[in-house]
Amino acid sequence: MIPAILVLSVLFLLFVLVSYCLFYFACVRVYTLSDEPAGTWKKYADRIYDCRKWLRDHTTEKIECTSFDGLKLISLFVPAENPKGTIIVMHGYRSRSDMDFVPEVEFLNGLGYNLLVVMQRSHDESEGKYITFGVKERFDCKMWAEYVAKRFGNEQDIFLSGISMGAATVLMASGLDLPSNVRGIIADCGFTSAWEIVKRVGKKDMHLPCFPFVYGVNFFAKRLAKFDLKEYSTLDAMKLNRLPILFIHGDADDFVPITMTMQNYKACKAPKELLVIRGAAHATSYLSDTELCQKAILDFVNQYAVNK
């Protein structure tokens, strides 16, 4: 008969191994990402390639800034002629600056705004080993907003816009002390917290229960990546936010459920608008119904911009 202590030891080691693997899958940087659209973006590949070329042709400089914890972070700068202000755009989880957000950049620039296309920490050319789902990234967003305000002055408007994890990032940043000329936020399919999205993916894709495995992930997150999955959430930020927010989400999103945007929308006490795109999968609302998204974004920016 196998001693109980041996069985418990094997189960504990299995728990540690699975938890670490899930942490590694969720939080550790992947240094080589495919430049070919896959998953929900695959059918829009031709549009993404065209928009990527436009971004490459209209980028005039790469900007480097140092994060609060010493990482060199990179953004692409796309100028506008006689700009009204700057829109800071932040891509999603394990994506790139020229992937999930790139279909929108020409349209946003055409509204008369400079673009700061951020390469999120632990992605693209920016430094970093660990992805923290907006917890640390929110401070990066604040840093870029402060950079823009310092470079162009407080008389020009700033808008923050993000998709997926980028949306969670800009929403979390709204709880910080941002420059006074930040006028509003566009949040497309953002999740609520690191804890909730890791729990969902663990259950949906790996069939792992929250207890004990997400707790195990959090152990490694705190010890190695120096953040807590429960440390901060978009719902925490909504208690402090005073900026207008345009929430966008596709109702066929099976990665970040639309219920998370509905939670954010309900928690937001500032002026807010909600656009649900019928049939749109994760991070494809703009691609799925470009005309409707453009109208909503244009109306939102025009409503809250000081420089018309």
Contacts in CASP RR format, 6 or more apart in sequence:
PFRMAT RR
TARGET T0000
AUTHOR 0000-0000-0000
METHOD contacts of the structure
MODEL  1
MIPAILVLSVLFLLFVLVSYCLFYFACVRVYTLSDEPAGTWKKYADRIYD
CRKWLRDHTTEKIECTSFDGLKLISLFVPAENPKGTIIVMHGYRSRSDMD
FVPEVEFLNGLGYNLLVVMQRSHDESEGKYITFGVKERFDCKMWAEYVAK
RFGNEQDIFLSGISMGAATVLMASGLDLPSNVRGIIADCGFTSAWEIVKR
VGKKDMHLPCFPFVYGVNFFAKRLAKFDLKEYSTLDAMKLNRLPILFIHG
DADDFVPITMTMQNYKACKAPKELLVIRGAAHATSYLSDTELCQKAILDF
VNQYAVNK
15 212 0 8 1.000
15 213 0 8 1.000
15 216 0 8 1.000
16 216 0 8 1.000
18 208 0 8 1.000
18 213 0 8 1.000
19 212 0 8 1.000
19 213 0 8 1.000
19 215 0 8 1.000
19 216 0 8 1.000
19 217 0 8 1.000
19 219 0 8 1.000
19 220 0 8 1.000
20 220 0 8 1.000
22 198 0 8 1.000
22 202 0 8 1.000
22 206 0 8 1.000
22 208 0 8 1.000
22 213 0 8 1.000
22 214 0 8 1.000
22 216 0 8 1.000
22 217 0 8 1.000
23 216 0 8 1.000
23 217 0 8 1.000
23 220 0 8 1.000
23 221 0 8 1.000
23 224 0 8 1.000
26 131 0 8 1.000
26 198 0 8 1.000
26 201 0 8 1.000
26 217 0 8 1.000
27 130 0 8 1.000
27 131 0 8 1.000
27 132 0 8 1.000
27 217 0 8 1.000
27 220 0 8 1.000
27 221 0 8 1.000
27 225 0 8 1.000
28 129 0 8 1.000
28 130 0 8 1.000
28 131 0 8 1.000
29 122 0 8 1.000
29 123 0 8 1.000
29 128 0 8 1.000
29 129 0 8 1.000
29 130 0 8 1.000
29 131 0 8 1.000
30 94 0 8 1.000
33 94 0 8 1.000
33 95 0 8 1.000
33 96 0 8 1.000
33 123 0 8 1.000
35 96 0 8 1.000
35 98 0 8 1.000
35 99 0 8 1.000
36 45 0 8 1.000
37 44 0 8 1.000
37 45 0 8 1.000
37 48 0 8 1.000
37 99 0 8 1.000
40 281 0 8 1.000
40 282 0 8 1.000
40 283 0 8 1.000
40 284 0 8 1.000
41 48 0 8 1.000
41 99 0 8 1.000
41 100 0 8 1.000
41 283 0 8 1.000
41 284 0 8 1.000
41 287 0 8 1.000
44 103 0 8 1.000
44 284 0 8 1.000
44 287 0 8 1.000
47 103 0 8 1.000
47 287 0 8 1.000
48 99 0 8 1.000
48 102 0 8 1.000
48 103 0 8 1.000
51 102 0 8 1.000
51 103 0 8 1.000
51 105 0 8 1.000
51 106 0 8 1.000
52 98 0 8 1.000
52 99 0 8 1.000
52 102 0 8 1.000
54 105 0 8 1.000
54 106 0 8 1.000
55 76 0 8 1.000
55 78 0 8 1.000
55 97 0 8 1.000
55 98 0 8 1.000
55 102 0 8 1.000
55 105 0 8 1.000
55 106 0 8 1.000
55 117 0 8 1.000
56 98 0 8 1.000
58 78 0 8 1.000
58 106 0 8 1.000
58 109 0 8 1.000
59 76 0 8 1.000
59 77 0 8 1.000
59 78 0 8 1.000
59 117 0 8 1.000
60 77 0 8 1.000
60 78 0 8 1.000
60 79 0 8 1.000
61 76 0 8 1.000
61 77 0 8 1.000
62 74 0 8 1.000
62 75 0 8 1.000
62 76 0 8 1.000
62 77 0 8 1.000
62 125 0 8 1.000
63 74 0 8 1.000
63 75 0 8 1.000
63 76 0 8 1.000
63 77 0 8 1.000
63 116 0 8 1.000
63 147 0 8 1.000
64 72 0 8 1.000
64 73 0 8 1.000
64 74 0 8 1.000
65 72 0 8 1.000
65 73 0 8 1.000
65 75 0 8 1.000
65 143 0 8 1.000
65 144 0 8 1.000
65 147 0 8 1.000
66 72 0 8 1.000
66 73 0 8 1.000
67 73 0 8 1.000
67 121 0 8 1.000
67 136 0 8 1.000
67 139 0 8 1.000
67 140 0 8 1.000
67 143 0 8 1.000
68 139 0 8 1.000
68 140 0 8 1.000
68 143 0 8 1.000
69 136 0 8 1.000
71 121 0 8 1.000
71 126 0 8 1.000
71 127 0 8 1.000
71 128 0 8 1.000
72 126 0 8 1.000
72 127 0 8 1.000
73 118 0 8 1.000
73 119 0 8 1.000
73 121 0 8 1.000
73 126 0 8 1.000
73 127 0 8 1.000
73 140 0 8 1.000
73 143 0 8 1.000
74 119 0 8 1.000
74 124 0 8 1.000
74 125 0 8 1.000
74 126 0 8 1.000
75 116 0 8 1.000
75 117 0 8 1.000
75 118 0 8 1.000
75 119 0 8 1.000
75 144 0 8 1.000
76 97 0 8 1.000
76 115 0 8 1.000
76 116 0 8 1.000
76 117 0 8 1.000
76 119 0 8 1.000
77 114 0 8 1.000
77 115 0 8 1.000
77 116 0 8 1.000
77 117 0 8 1.000
78 105 0 8 1.000
78 109 0 8 1.000
78 114 0 8 1.000
78 115 0 8 1.000
78 117 0 8 1.000
79 114 0 8 1.000
80 109 0 8 1.000
80 110 0 8 1.000
80 112 0 8 1.000
80 113 0 8 1.000
80 114 0 8 1.000
80 115 0 8 1.000
81 112 0 8 1.000
82 112 0 8 1.000
83 112 0 8 1.000
83 113 0 8 1.000
83 114 0 8 1.000
83 152 0 8 1.000
83 156 0 8 1.000
84 111 0 8 1.000
84 112 0 8 1.000
84 113 0 8 1.000
84 156 0 8 1.000
84 157 0 8 1.000
84 305 0 8 1.000
84 307 0 8 1.000
84 308 0 8 1.000
85 112 0 8 1.000
85 113 0 8 1.000
85 114 0 8 1.000
85 152 0 8 1.000
85 156 0 8 1.000
85 157 0 8 1.000
85 158 0 8 1.000
85 307 0 8 1.000
86 113 0 8 1.000
86 114 0 8 1.000
86 115 0 8 1.000
86 116 0 8 1.000
86 148 0 8 1.000
86 152 0 8 1.000
86 156 0 8 1.000
86 157 0 8 1.000
86 158 0 8 1.000
86 159 0 8 1.000
87 108 0 8 1.000
87 111 0 8 1.000
87 113 0 8 1.000
87 114 0 8 1.000
87 115 0 8 1.000
87 116 0 8 1.000
87 158 0 8 1.000
87 159 0 8 1.000
87 160 0 8 1.000
87 161 0 8 1.000
88 115 0 8 1.000
88 116 0 8 1.000
88 118 0 8 1.000
88 141 0 8 1.000
88 144 0 8 1.000
88 145 0 8 1.000
88 148 0 8 1.000
88 158 0 8 1.000
88 159 0 8 1.000
88 160 0 8 1.000
88 161 0 8 1.000
88 170 0 8 1.000
89 101 0 8 1.000
89 104 0 8 1.000
89 105 0 8 1.000
89 108 0 8 1.000
89 115 0 8 1.000
89 116 0 8 1.000
89 117 0 8 1.000
89 118 0 8 1.000
89 161 0 8 1.000
89 162 0 8 1.000
90 101 0 8 1.000
90 118 0 8 1.000
90 120 0 8 1.000
90 137 0 8 1.000
90 141 0 8 1.000
90 160 0 8 1.000
90 161 0 8 1.000
90 162 0 8 1.000
90 163 0 8 1.000
90 166 0 8 1.000
90 167 0 8 1.000
90 169 0 8 1.000
90 170 0 8 1.000
91 97 0 8 1.000
91 99 0 8 1.000
91 100 0 8 1.000
91 101 0 8 1.000
91 118 0 8 1.000
91 119 0 8 1.000
91 120 0 8 1.000
91 123 0 8 1.000
91 162 0 8 1.000
91 163 0 8 1.000
91 164 0 8 1.000
91 165 0 8 1.000
91 166 0 8 1.000
92 100 0 8 1.000
92 101 0 8 1.000
92 120 0 8 1.000
92 162 0 8 1.000
92 163 0 8 1.000
92 164 0 8 1.000
92 165 0 8 1.000
92 166 0 8 1.000
92 167 0 8 1.000
92 283 0 8 1.000
93 131 0 8 1.000
93 133 0 8 1.000
93 164 0 8 1.000
93 165 0 8 1.000
93 166 0 8 1.000
94 123 0 8 1.000
94 131 0 8 1.000
95 101 0 8 1.000
95 123 0 8 1.000
95 164 0 8 1.000
95 165 0 8 1.000
96 119 0 8 1.000
96 123 0 8 1.000
96 124 0 8 1.000
97 117 0 8 1.000
97 118 0 8 1.000
97 119 0 8 1.000
97 123 0 8 1.000
97 124 0 8 1.000
100 163 0 8 1.000
100 164 0 8 1.000
100 283 0 8 1.000
101 117 0 8 1.000
101 161 0 8 1.000
101 162 0 8 1.000
101 163 0 8 1.000
103 286 0 8 1.000
103 287 0 8 1.000
103 290 0 8 1.000
104 161 0 8 1.000
104 286 0 8 1.000
104 297 0 8 1.000
105 115 0 8 1.000
105 117 0 8 1.000
107 294 0 8 1.000
107 297 0 8 1.000
108 115 0 8 1.000
108 161 0 8 1.000
108 297 0 8 1.000
109 115 0 8 1.000
111 297 0 8 1.000
111 298 0 8 1.000
111 301 0 8 1.000
113 157 0 8 1.000
113 159 0 8 1.000
113 301 0 8 1.000
114 152 0 8 1.000
116 144 0 8 1.000
116 147 0 8 1.000
116 148 0 8 1.000
118 140 0 8 1.000
118 141 0 8 1.000
118 144 0 8 1.000
119 125 0 8 1.000
119 126 0 8 1.000
120 126 0 8 1.000
120 137 0 8 1.000
120 140 0 8 1.000
120 165 0 8 1.000
120 166 0 8 1.000
120 169 0 8 1.000
121 127 0 8 1.000
121 128 0 8 1.000
121 131 0 8 1.000
121 132 0 8 1.000
121 136 0 8 1.000
121 137 0 8 1.000
121 140 0 8 1.000
122 128 0 8 1.000
122 129 0 8 1.000
122 130 0 8 1.000
122 131 0 8 1.000
123 131 0 8 1.000
129 225 0 8 1.000
130 224 0 8 1.000
130 225 0 8 1.000
130 226 0 8 1.000
130 227 0 8 1.000
131 165 0 8 1.000
132 194 0 8 1.000
132 221 0 8 1.000
132 225 0 8 1.000
132 227 0 8 1.000
133 165 0 8 1.000
133 168 0 8 1.000
133 191 0 8 1.000
133 193 0 8 1.000
133 194 0 8 1.000
133 197 0 8 1.000
133 198 0 8 1.000
133 229 0 8 1.000
134 165 0 8 1.000
134 166 0 8 1.000
134 168 0 8 1.000
134 169 0 8 1.000
134 172 0 8 1.000
134 194 0 8 1.000
134 232 0 8 1.000
135 172 0 8 1.000
135 194 0 8 1.000
135 227 0 8 1.000
135 228 0 8 1.000
135 231 0 8 1.000
135 232 0 8 1.000
136 227 0 8 1.000
137 165 0 8 1.000
137 166 0 8 1.000
137 169 0 8 1.000
137 172 0 8 1.000
138 169 0 8 1.000
138 172 0 8 1.000
138 173 0 8 1.000
138 175 0 8 1.000
138 176 0 8 1.000
138 232 0 8 1.000
138 237 0 8 1.000
139 173 0 8 1.000
139 176 0 8 1.000
140 169 0 8 1.000
141 160 0 8 1.000
141 169 0 8 1.000
141 170 0 8 1.000
141 172 0 8 1.000
141 173 0 8 1.000
142 173 0 8 1.000
142 176 0 8 1.000
142 177 0 8 1.000
142 178 0 8 1.000
145 158 0 8 1.000
145 160 0 8 1.000
145 173 0 8 1.000
145 178 0 8 1.000
145 179 0 8 1.000
145 182 0 8 1.000
146 179 0 8 1.000
148 158 0 8 1.000
148 179 0 8 1.000
149 158 0 8 1.000
149 179 0 8 1.000
149 181 0 8 1.000
153 181 0 8 1.000
154 179 0 8 1.000
154 180 0 8 1.000
154 181 0 8 1.000
155 181 0 8 1.000
155 307 0 8 1.000
156 181 0 8 1.000
156 307 0 8 1.000
157 181 0 8 1.000
157 183 0 8 1.000
157 305 0 8 1.000
157 306 0 8 1.000
157 307 0 8 1.000
158 179 0 8 1.000
158 181 0 8 1.000
158 182 0 8 1.000
158 183 0 8 1.000
159 182 0 8 1.000
159 183 0 8 1.000
159 184 0 8 1.000
159 185 0 8 1.000
159 186 0 8 1.000
159 301 0 8 1.000
159 304 0 8 1.000
159 305 0 8 1.000
160 170 0 8 1.000
160 173 0 8 1.000
160 174 0 8 1.000
160 182 0 8 1.000
160 184 0 8 1.000
160 185 0 8 1.000
160 186 0 8 1.000
161 170 0 8 1.000
161 185 0 8 1.000
161 186 0 8 1.000
161 187 0 8 1.000
161 188 0 8 1.000
162 169 0 8 1.000
162 170 0 8 1.000
162 186 0 8 1.000
162 187 0 8 1.000
162 188 0 8 1.000
163 188 0 8 1.000
163 189 0 8 1.000
163 190 0 8 1.000
163 283 0 8 1.000
164 188 0 8 1.000
164 189 0 8 1.000
164 190 0 8 1.000
164 191 0 8 1.000
164 255 0 8 1.000
164 256 0 8 1.000
164 282 0 8 1.000
164 283 0 8 1.000
165 190 0 8 1.000
165 191 0 8 1.000
166 190 0 8 1.000
167 187 0 8 1.000
167 188 0 8 1.000
167 189 0 8 1.000
167 190 0 8 1.000
167 191 0 8 1.000
168 187 0 8 1.000
168 190 0 8 1.000
168 191 0 8 1.000
168 192 0 8 1.000
168 193 0 8 1.000
168 234 0 8 1.000
170 185 0 8 1.000
170 186 0 8 1.000
170 187 0 8 1.000
171 185 0 8 1.000
171 187 0 8 1.000
171 190 0 8 1.000
171 234 0 8 1.000
171 237 0 8 1.000
171 238 0 8 1.000
171 241 0 8 1.000
171 245 0 8 1.000
171 264 0 8 1.000
172 232 0 8 1.000
172 233 0 8 1.000
172 234 0 8 1.000
172 236 0 8 1.000
172 237 0 8 1.000
173 237 0 8 1.000
174 185 0 8 1.000
174 237 0 8 1.000
174 238 0 8 1.000
174 240 0 8 1.000
174 241 0 8 1.000
174 243 0 8 1.000
174 245 0 8 1.000
175 236 0 8 1.000
175 237 0 8 1.000
175 240 0 8 1.000
175 241 0 8 1.000
178 243 0 8 1.000
181 306 0 8 1.000
182 243 0 8 1.000
183 243 0 8 1.000
183 244 0 8 1.000
183 304 0 8 1.000
183 305 0 8 1.000
183 306 0 8 1.000
184 243 0 8 1.000
184 244 0 8 1.000
184 245 0 8 1.000
184 300 0 8 1.000
184 304 0 8 1.000
185 243 0 8 1.000
185 244 0 8 1.000
185 245 0 8 1.000
185 246 0 8 1.000
186 245 0 8 1.000
186 246 0 8 1.000
186 248 0 8 1.000
186 297 0 8 1.000
186 300 0 8 1.000
187 245 0 8 1.000
187 246 0 8 1.000
187 247 0 8 1.000
187 248 0 8 1.000
187 261 0 8 1.000
187 264 0 8 1.000
188 248 0 8 1.000
188 249 0 8 1.000
188 283 0 8 1.000
188 285 0 8 1.000
188 286 0 8 1.000
189 248 0 8 1.000
189 249 0 8 1.000
189 250 0 8 1.000
189 253 0 8 1.000
189 256 0 8 1.000
189 261 0 8 1.000
189 282 0 8 1.000
189 283 0 8 1.000
189 285 0 8 1.000
190 234 0 8 1.000
190 249 0 8 1.000
190 256 0 8 1.000
190 260 0 8 1.000
190 261 0 8 1.000
190 264 0 8 1.000
191 197 0 8 1.000
191 234 0 8 1.000
191 256 0 8 1.000
191 260 0 8 1.000
192 233 0 8 1.000
192 234 0 8 1.000
192 235 0 8 1.000
192 260 0 8 1.000
192 263 0 8 1.000
192 264 0 8 1.000
193 229 0 8 1.000
193 230 0 8 1.000
193 232 0 8 1.000
193 233 0 8 1.000
193 234 0 8 1.000
193 235 0 8 1.000
194 221 0 8 1.000
194 227 0 8 1.000
194 229 0 8 1.000
194 230 0 8 1.000
194 231 0 8 1.000
195 214 0 8 1.000
195 218 0 8 1.000
195 229 0 8 1.000
195 230 0 8 1.000
195 233 0 8 1.000
196 233 0 8 1.000
196 260 0 8 1.000
197 256 0 8 1.000
198 214 0 8 1.000
198 217 0 8 1.000
198 229 0 8 1.000
199 210 0 8 1.000
199 214 0 8 1.000
200 257 0 8 1.000
201 255 0 8 1.000
202 208 0 8 1.000
202 213 0 8 1.000
202 214 0 8 1.000
203 209 0 8 1.000
203 210 0 8 1.000
204 254 0 8 1.000
208 214 0 8 1.000
214 229 0 8 1.000
217 229 0 8 1.000
218 228 0 8 1.000
218 229 0 8 1.000
218 230 0 8 1.000
221 227 0 8 1.000
221 228 0 8 1.000
221 229 0 8 1.000
222 228 0 8 1.000
234 264 0 8 1.000
234 267 0 8 1.000
235 263 0 8 1.000
235 264 0 8 1.000
235 267 0 8 1.000
238 264 0 8 1.000
238 267 0 8 1.000
238 268 0 8 1.000
238 269 0 8 1.000
239 267 0 8 1.000
239 269 0 8 1.000
241 268 0 8 1.000
241 269 0 8 1.000
241 270 0 8 1.000
242 270 0 8 1.000
243 270 0 8 1.000
244 270 0 8 1.000
244 271 0 8 1.000
244 272 0 8 1.000
244 273 0 8 1.000
244 300 0 8 1.000
244 303 0 8 1.000
244 304 0 8 1.000
245 264 0 8 1.000
245 268 0 8 1.000
245 270 0 8 1.000
245 271 0 8 1.000
245 272 0 8 1.000
245 273 0 8 1.000
246 272 0 8 1.000
246 273 0 8 1.000
246 275 0 8 1.000
246 296 0 8 1.000
246 297 0 8 1.000
246 300 0 8 1.000
247 261 0 8 1.000
247 264 0 8 1.000
247 265 0 8 1.000
247 268 0 8 1.000
247 272 0 8 1.000
247 273 0 8 1.000
247 274 0 8 1.000
247 275 0 8 1.000
248 261 0 8 1.000
248 275 0 8 1.000
248 276 0 8 1.000
248 277 0 8 1.000
248 285 0 8 1.000
248 286 0 8 1.000
248 293 0 8 1.000
248 296 0 8 1.000
249 256 0 8 1.000
249 258 0 8 1.000
249 261 0 8 1.000
249 274 0 8 1.000
249 275 0 8 1.000
249 276 0 8 1.000
249 277 0 8 1.000
249 280 0 8 1.000
249 285 0 8 1.000
250 258 0 8 1.000
250 276 0 8 1.000
250 277 0 8 1.000
250 278 0 8 1.000
250 279 0 8 1.000
250 280 0 8 1.000
250 281 0 8 1.000
250 282 0 8 1.000
250 284 0 8 1.000
250 285 0 8 1.000
250 288 0 8 1.000
251 258 0 8 1.000
251 276 0 8 1.000
251 277 0 8 1.000
251 278 0 8 1.000
251 279 0 8 1.000
251 280 0 8 1.000
252 278 0 8 1.000
252 279 0 8 1.000
252 280 0 8 1.000
252 281 0 8 1.000
253 280 0 8 1.000
253 281 0 8 1.000
253 282 0 8 1.000
253 283 0 8 1.000
254 281 0 8 1.000
254 282 0 8 1.000
255 282 0 8 1.000
255 283 0 8 1.000
256 282 0 8 1.000
258 276 0 8 1.000
261 274 0 8 1.000
265 272 0 8 1.000
265 274 0 8 1.000
271 304 0 8 1.000
273 296 0 8 1.000
273 300 0 8 1.000
275 285 0 8 1.000
275 292 0 8 1.000
275 293 0 8 1.000
275 296 0 8 1.000
277 285 0 8 1.000
277 288 0 8 1.000
277 289 0 8 1.000
277 292 0 8 1.000
277 293 0 8 1.000
278 289 0 8 1.000
279 288 0 8 1.000
280 287 0 8 1.000
280 288 0 8 1.000
280 289 0 8 1.000
281 288 0 8 1.000
285 293 0 8 1.000
286 293 0 8 1.000
302 308 0 8 1.000
END
